[in-house]
Amino acid sequence: MRAMGRVIYTSNVRIERVRGPLRRAIIPVEAEPVMFGVHSGIAEHYGVPAGTESERAATLDYIIAAAGG
């Protein structure tokens, strides 16, 4: 078994719950926080009405975008 190489980066991200499903992510290098919420089927599943401040891209949307990048 080979030993792991040295660690070259450790992500330092902080997630803060604003209210309900609305969350704020503090991400290195970004000047402004990134806001997460719920929309469409996800919002419906959790009973969050459309048109509220929580209607934003979901964390799942960012995961898929990152994997595709």
C-alpha positions in Angstrom: 0.0 0.0 0.0 1.3 3.4 -0.9 1.3 6.3 1.5 -0.8 9.4 0.8 1.0 12.4 -0.6 1.1 15.7 1.3 -2.1 17.7 1.7 -2.1 20.6 -0.7 -5.3 22.3 0.2 -7.9 22.2 3.0 -11.2 23.9 2.2 -12.3 26.5 4.8 -16.0 27.0 4.2 -18.5 28.1 6.8 -22.3 27.6 6.4 -24.8 29.7 8.4 -28.5 29.0 8.6 -30.3 32.3 8.0 -33.9 30.9 8.5 -35.8 28.0 7.3 -34.0 26.5 4.3 -32.1 29.7 3.5 -28.4 29.3 4.2 -25.3 31.5 3.6 -22.0 30.0 2.7 -18.8 31.9 3.3 -16.3 30.6 0.7 -12.6 31.5 0.3 -11.8 34.0 -2.5 -15.5 35.0 -3.0 -16.1 38.6 -2.1 -19.7 38.0 -1.2 -21.4 35.0 0.6 -23.1 32.5 -1.6 -26.8 31.9 -0.7 -28.5 28.5 -0.9 -32.2 27.7 -0.6 -34.7 25.4 -2.3 -36.8 25.5 -5.4 -39.3 23.5 -7.5 -39.7 19.9 -6.4 -37.4 20.3 -3.4 -39.3 23.3 -2.1 -42.6 21.4 -2.7 -41.3 18.4 -0.8 -40.4 20.6 2.2 -43.5 22.7 2.0 -41.8 25.9 1.2 -44.0 28.2 -0.9 -42.8 29.6 -4.2 -41.8 33.2 -4.4 -40.2 33.5 -1.0 -36.6 34.6 -0.2 -35.7 30.9 0.1 -36.3 30.3 -3.6 -32.7 30.0 -4.6 -30.4 27.4 -6.1 -30.2 24.4 -3.8 -26.9 22.9 -2.5 -27.6 19.9 -4.9 -27.5 22.4 -7.8 -24.0 23.5 -6.7 -22.8 20.0 -6.2 -23.8 19.0 -9.7 -22.3 22.2 -11.2 -19.0 21.5 -9.4 -18.9 17.9 -10.5 -19.4 19.0 -14.1 -16.8 21.6 -13.9 
